[in-house]
Amino acid sequence: MTAYIIIVEFTIDTADMATFLPHMLANARTTLQREAGCERFDVLRPAGSSDRILLYEVYRDRAAFDLHGTTPHYLAFAAATAAWIRNKSVTVYGLVTDPTSAVAV
């Protein structure tokens, strides 16, 4: 199995960040606690930014990530925060296992 890595970037209205962030942190914490297929879930804020949140998530494989999107805690998070999200982008990454070889995707 190959790790499935995503980076998610949110742009949130600055006025809504204080309300959005506790939901985001709870989702990350619950994902790590309840989903065996989630190996890492970091919530990051770029230095000097008041309206952006970046997620670094590592799942055991694509199936574990797909399962994450169906969990009650994720669905509750998505419903609760939808109105505060101005923009969301998701990028899938592959782990480079050897710089001289192909990406393990």
N, C-alpha and C positions, 0 to 999 in steps of 0.2 A: 504494500500500500504506500501511496505517496501523500505526503501532507498537502492539504488544501488550504492555501493562505489567501486571505482577502484583506484589502485595506478599504475601509469605508470612510468617506469624508462627508460630513454634514456641515451645512451653513444654516445657522439658527439666528433668528432675530435676536439682537443683543438683549432686548427687553425680556425675552423668553428664556434666556440661557439658564438663569437661576432655577427655573421651573423644570426645564428639560433635563439638566444634568443629573439630578437625583434619579430620574427614571432610567437614564442611560446607565448609570453606575449600578443600579439594582438589576437591570437586565444582564449586564456583564457578570456580576457576582452570581446571579442565579444560573446563568448559562454554565459557568465554570463548576458550580456545585452539582448541578443536575444532569448535565450532558457529558457522558463519558467520552464522547467523540470530540469534545472541545478541549484542546490542549493549552490554549492561551487566548486571552481576551483582554487587551489593554485599551484603555480609554485615554487619549492624549489630547492636549490642547496646544496648538502652536504658540510659541513664545510671542507675546505682544498681540495676540488675537483675542477678541472678545466675542466673535461670532462663528468660530469654527471648532469642530471636534473631529478628531481622527481616531478611527478604530483599527487596531491590528489584531486580527483573529487568525488562529491556527486550528484547523480541524484535522482529525485523523485522515479523512478522505472526503470526497465530494458527497457521499451518502450522509456522512455526519453533518455536513453543512446543510444539506437539503432538509434533514430532519429538524435542525435548529429552526428553520423557517416555519415549521408547523407546530412548534411547542406553545403551550398556553402562555408562558411568560413572555415569549417573543411577540406573539399576537397581541397581548395586552399592551406591551410597550409600544408597538407600532400604532395601535389605535389611539393610545393616550397622547402620543407625541406628533402625530401627523400634521396637525395645524401649525406647529412651531417650526417645521422644517421648510426652509426656503429652497434648499437644493441638497441632493444626495447623489453621490457617485460611488460606485463599487468597482474595484479593480481586483482581478484574480492574479495571483502570482504563483510561480513554480519555484520550488527550492532548487538552487543550483548545488548539486552534490559534489561536483568537481569542476573547477573553472575551465578545464580543458575539454570537458565533455558537454553533452547536450543538457538542457534544463530538464529536470525530472518532473514533468507535468502529468 
